[in-house]
Amino acid sequence: MASPRLTWPLPALLAWTLGWALFVLLRSVDAPQPVAIAAAVALGAALSLLGTTPWRRVFVAAGFPLSLAASGLAASMPAWGWLLPLALLALVYPLNAWRDAPLFPTPNGALDGLARLAPLAPNARVLDAGCGLGDGLRELRREYPEVALHGLEWSWPLRLLCAWRCRFARVRRGDIWAADWSGCNLVYVFQRPESMDRAAEKAARELRPGAWLVSLEFDAPGFAPTKVVECADGRRLWLYRVPLRARPALS
């Protein structure tokens, strides 16, 4: 049974409260102020994963440092000290990850029936391109228990957490656009709409005939899908089989 998500704005309030509690606790035992701030910011960055959208995760992560700045308690902190919390946030959400999809967790049950629509042989190679915390890998494992699962994630903290959660898969840190997809039988993505034509073009160039590109929620406007199915939560699952076909131009 899926664990329920906290209703917004409870994740933000929880993260901010815990951040302040940790900061006050560390200062009460005479920890240096930069250390206390860095620890509280790191906690907020970790708890930001409770957010269900990219902007909500930003609000969760940024709440403590912004409220600390507004409180005036950090007035004695040197300017360079603020570089540390910013660096911690950048580790979890690196800049180039925001040009793709910062963190879109695959909902439970979103890939139900995928193995029937896109059957794969045992030991086929399946890649979750931009695997985040591993929710997509877990869904793929339920559908394809006998394939070789691989995950690729740019943010190294997320990569470490994903590898810990998904010990059944090989999870690496890397750029999904620079990686070689040619050995994959299926590539799964949950990207931004703006990057979907790029993903389809890469699949068309690199994947072998018969391989699949599977996208949750967003289609590749320049390409005709092989199959489209509606998930239980109303999202659509777009399946493209190589060789991909260009979508006919509207007359």
N, C-alpha and C positions, 0 to 999 in steps of 0.2 A: 504494500500500500504506500502511495507517495506521501511524503511528509508535507504538511501544509506550509505555505509561505506566509510570513508575517505580513499583515495588511499595512500598506503604506499610510502614514509615515512612520510606523513603528520601527522599521529597520534603522531609519535615520536617528530617531530619538534614542534607541538602544545604543547605537554606535557612539553617538555624542556623549551619552551618559557614561558609558564604560571608558571612553577616552579621557574624560575629565576625572573619573574615579582613579584611573591608573596614574594620571599626571599628579593628582593630589597625594596619592599613596607614595609615589617615588620621591616627591618633594618633602614629604613628612619624614622620610628616612635619610634626608640630606643628599639625595642624588643630585648631580649637577643639572641645572635647568635644561641645557640642550639635550641631555640624555633623556630626561623625563618627557620633553616635547617629542623627541624622535620616537620614543616607545609608544606614546599615545597616538601619534600619527600613523605608525606602523600598524597598530591595532585597528585604527579606523580604516586603513587601506584593506586590511584583511576582511573586516566586517562589511566593506562595501560590496563584497560578492553577494550579500543578501539582497541587493537591489535587483529589480526585475528588468530594468532598462538601463542603457548606458548613462543617461543623464541622472537617473536616481543613484547610480553607483558613484557618480561624481559628487552629488550632494552629500551622500553618506561619508565619503572619504574626506571631503573638504570641510565638513562641519566643525570638527574640533579646531584645526588651525585657524579658521576664520573667526570662530568665537573667541579663541585665545587672543588673537590680535585685537579684536574689539574690546576685550575686557581690560586691556592695559597691563595685564600681568607680565606680558613678555616684553615690556618696554626696555628692560635692562639687557635683553638678549642682543648680541651683536648682529648686524645685518647678515653676515655670512652664515649665521646659525640657521637662518630660514632655508638655506640651500639644502640642508640635510633632509627635512621633511619633504621638500619638493623632489629630491632625488629618490626618496622612498616611494612616492606616488608614481614617479616615472618608471620605476622598476616594475611595478604591477601593471601600469598602463603606458607602455612605451609609445612614442609619437607615431611611429609608422603603423602600429596596431590600430590607431584611431582612423587611419586612412582606409582601413578595411572594416572589420566589425570588432569593436572593443571586446565585448563578451556577450554573446547571445546564447544562453544555455538552451539546449534542445529539451523541450518538455517531455515528461514521461508519456510514453505511448505514441509519440508523434510519428514514429517509423513503423507502427504496427502494420504488418502485411507487406513490407518492402521485399522480403525474401521471396514471396510469391510473385510479385511484379517484376523483380529483377533477380532471378535465380542465379546462384553462383556455385561453382564446384568447391568441394572441400579444399582447404589450403589456398584458396584464392586470396589475393592481396587487396585489402580494403583500407583506404586512407581517409581519416577525418582531417580535412585541411582547415586548420584553425580550431583545434580541439578544446581550447579553454580549460575548463575544470574537468572535462571528460564525460559530460552528460550525453553527448552524441555517441561517444565510444560505448557507453553502457547500453544505449538503445541499439546500436549496431550489433553488439554481442548477443543481445536477446534474439535478434533476427537471424544472425549468422554465427552460431556457436562454434563452427568448425573452420572458419576462415582465419587468416593471419591479419590481425588488426594493427594498424599503425596510426599514430597521432602526430600532428605537427603543430607547434605553437610557438609564437615569437616571444611572448613574455616569459622570462625564465622562472619567476615565482609561480605563475600559473602552470608552466610545464612541470615543475617539481610536484605541485599539488595534484595535477592530473596523473602523473606517473604513480603517485602514491595511491590514488583512488582506483586506478585502472591497471593493476599489476598484470592483467591478462593481455595487455597491449604493449607494443613498443612505442614509447612516446619520446619524441626528439624536439629540441628547440631549433627552429628554422623559419625561414621566409617561405610561405606557401607559393609565392610567385616565382621564386628562384629554384624551388625544389623540382626534381624530375618526377613527373607523374607516369612515365612510360611503362613502369612495371606494375601499375595498378589495374585491377579488374573493375574497381568501383571507387570513385572519389565522392565523398559526401561533404557538402558545404552548407553553412548557415551564415551567409554573408549579408552585406548591404546590397540594396537594389543596384546602386551605381557600379558595383564591381562584378555583377553577374555576367555581362557580355565578355568581360576579360577572362572570367573563369571558364566560360564556354569555349572561347577562342583557344585558351591553353589546353583544354581537354581535346579539342579538335586536332590540335597540332601534335600532342604527345601521347594520348591514349591509343591503344590498339583497337582495331575493329572489333566490335562486340562488347567493349567495355562501357561502363555506365558513369555518367555524371548525375548526381542526385542533389537537388537543392530544396531545402525547406523554406517555404513561404514565398521566396522571390524567384521569378523566372528570368531567363535571359532573353530580353526583347528581340534580339537579332536572330534567334534560333528557334526552330520549331520543336516543341517537346515530343518525345515518343509516347509518353503517358503522363497524365495529370490526375492525381487523386486528392480527395478532400480528407483531411485528418479529423479525428474526433473533436478537436477543439476549434474547427473551422479553418485552420490553416490549409494551404495546399502544398502538396509534395510534387515537385517537378522532376521528371525523369527524362534524361537525354541519353540516347545510345549512339556510340560512335560507329560509322561516320555521321556526324551531325549534319542536319539540313538547315539551310538558311530559311528564315521565315519569309514567306512571300510578301513583297511590298504591296501596300494598299494602293489600289488604283484610284 
